[in-house]
Amino acid sequence: MVPDYMVSASIIDRYFAIEPPIMRGTTEFDVIIEEIERAFVLGLFFSALSGAVVTIERMLNTARIRLHEHVSPKVKELWNKDATNDWQPNIDALVGWKYLSNELGAELPKVY
């Protein structure tokens, strides 16, 4: 992808700074995550950051939409709702259902 003569020490450092996840619940976003990692390694930080934020939002929406019919308690405000741009109700629901830890639930709002 990048010719050897263009590979710098900072590109190598950023490549090794990426830690793979311990586990994941879906592979639906793998291609997008690979693009985000590639942008980060190449130093395209705005692209990497904006891609990551949009992907996190989509992952939260997808998790909430798919889990809602299978868990209790139901969240009346979110029941039968499509994707939303308001992260907090999704985060609160996913923490309440024990899909996300309390720590991650507290950390995610700081991202946006």
N, C-alpha and C positions, 0 to 999 in steps of 0.2 A: 504494500500500500504506500509506504513512504520509502523512497530510495535511501540506501545506507548513508550516503553522504549528507542527507538532511537530518539524520537522527542525532539529537543533541543529548547531553547529559540530563537536561531538565525533562526531556521527553521520556527518557529511561526512568528517571525518578518518579514521574507522574504515573507511568505504567505500573511500577512496583508499589505505588501507594494505594492502588485499587485493591480492596479486600473483597473476595467473593463472599456472597451471603452464606450463612450457615445452612439455611434451607429456604425454600420458597414454596408458596402455595399454588402458583400457576406459572406456566411458561409463556403465557399470552403476550407478555411485554418484553420478552428476551431480545428480540430484534431491536426494539427501541432502546433498551438499556445498553446494548452493544454500541449503538450509535452515540449515546451519551458518553460512554466510556472513551470511545474513539475521539470524540470532540475534546474531552478533557485532556487526554494524552497529547493531542496535537496543540494544546494551548488555546483552543477556541472556547474560552471560559463562559462567555455570554450564551453561546449555543448550548453548552453543557448544562449550565444552570437553568436556563429557561426550559430546556427539554426535560430536566429532572423534575422541576416544579409541576409542569403539565402532566408528566407521567405519574407522579405521586397522587395528584388530584384524581386522575383517571383510575388509578389502582384503588384508592379509597372509595370512589363511587362504585366501582365494579364489585368490590368486596361487600359493601353494604347492600347493594341491590341483590346480589346472589345469595347472601346469607339471610336476609330479612325473613323470607318465608320459612326458614328452618329453625329459627331461634326465638327465644322468649326473653324478656318481654318485647312485644311489638312496639315500635315507635310510631305513634299515630301520625306525626308530622311528616314522616318519611315513607310510610306505607304506600306502596304502588307509585312511588315517585321515581322519575328518571334521574339522570345525573344532575348534580347541583354544584354550583360554584362556591357554596358556603361549606367550608370544610368542617367547622366545629360540630354540627349535628352528626355528620358521618363519623367523626372521631369519637364523639361521646357514645354513639350507638355501638361502635366496634369495641370500645373499652368496656362498655356495659355488658356486652356479650362475651367478654374475655377473649376476643379475637386479637386485640392489641393489649399490651401491658399498660399499666398505669403510667409507667415511665415514658414509654413511647407516645402515649396519648398526650402527656404533658409537653413533650419535646416537639411534636409535629406542628402545633400552632405557631411556634417560633419560626418555622420555615417560611410561613407566609406572613 
